[in-house]
Amino acid sequence: LLELLYAVPPLYHLDLQELAAQKGEIQRHQAFFSPNYRKLATVPLTEFFWLTPDRHVQRTVFGEEATVVVNFGPRPYAYEGRTVPPSSVLLIWRKTGQAITYQSQHADMSVAP
């Protein structure tokens, strides 16, 4: 989720056993990341905010293109009339208002440091 917050591609360090165990999550992540973040590759990250005092919910803004809200916490978070489930990313295209949500299947792997 942290990679999606900052629009950086993931780096995986896996052996064959771990690859087999994580393959589905990796494929889901790639299916969300690739088409959406390809559009943000050259757009600068222009804003960062913690939206909750415990820092479980964070937001980044990429110029006039997109807003990304990540919920690292255990409870849903309401953001501008939308719900961001736990261990999830809400990507909002600013020009169209289209919103897309990605939820990690591995909550224990999604907690921000």
N, C-alpha and C positions, 0 to 999 in steps of 0.2 A: 504493500500500500504506500509505503514511503516513496518508492520509485514512481508511482503514479502521481503522487502529490507534487513531485518536482519534475515530472516528465522526462525521466531518464530511463533508458532501457535496462532491463534486469540483467544481472550477472549471476549465473548459476555455477555452483561448485558441487557437483554430484557424482557419486559413484553409480554403477549400474543398478544397484538395489534401490538407492534413493530415487534415481530417475524413474524407475518403475512405479515407486510409491507416489511420486509427485507429478507424474505425466499428465494426468487429467487437469490438475490445477494449473500447470504450466501452459497447457493448450488453451484453457479458458482465459488466462491472463494475456497470452499472446493475441487471442482473438479480439480482446477488448483493446489492448495497448496499440497494436499495429495500425489499424485504420484510423483510430482517433488521434494518436500522438504523432503520426506521420505529418498531420496538418500543423502540429505545434513545434516541429523540429527547429524551425528558424525564428520562432516567436519568443522574445525574451520574457522571463519571469519578472513581472513588474511589482507584485505585492505579495506579502506573506502575513498571515494573521493567525493567532491562536484564538479560537472562538469560544473556548471554555476555560475557566481558571485552572482546571486540572490538565490542560493541554491535550486532552484526548481528541478534540475536534480541531482541525486545522484547515486553513484555506489558502490557496495560492491563486493568483490571477496572472494570466498570460496576455498582456496587452489588451487589445479590444476583442480578442478571439475567444478566450475561455476562462471559466472559473472552475476550480477543482476544490471540492470539499471532501476531506477524509475523516472518517470516524474510526479512531483506534479504540474507542471505548466499548463498554459492554451493553450500553443502552442506545436506542434510536435517538437521533438528534433531528430537530426540526430546523430547516434552513429555507427561508423565503417561501414558505408554503409547501415545501417538499420534505420528505423524510429520508434521512440518511441512516440506513440500518447499521448496527454494530459491524465492525470489520469491513467497511464498505467505502467506496469512492462514488461521489456524485460529480459528474462532468457536465457542465452547462455551457453550451455554445452561446456566447453573449449576443451575437447578431441575430440568431433565430430563436433563442430561448429553448432550443431542444435540450433535453436533459437525459443522460444515460447513467445508469447505475451499474457498478461492478461490486459484487460481494465475494470476499475471499471465503473459501471453504475451510481454511485453516486459521481460525481466530488466534490461536496461540502463536502463529508465525507472523501475525499482522500488527502486534503491539509495538508502538514506537518506543525507542530506547529512552 
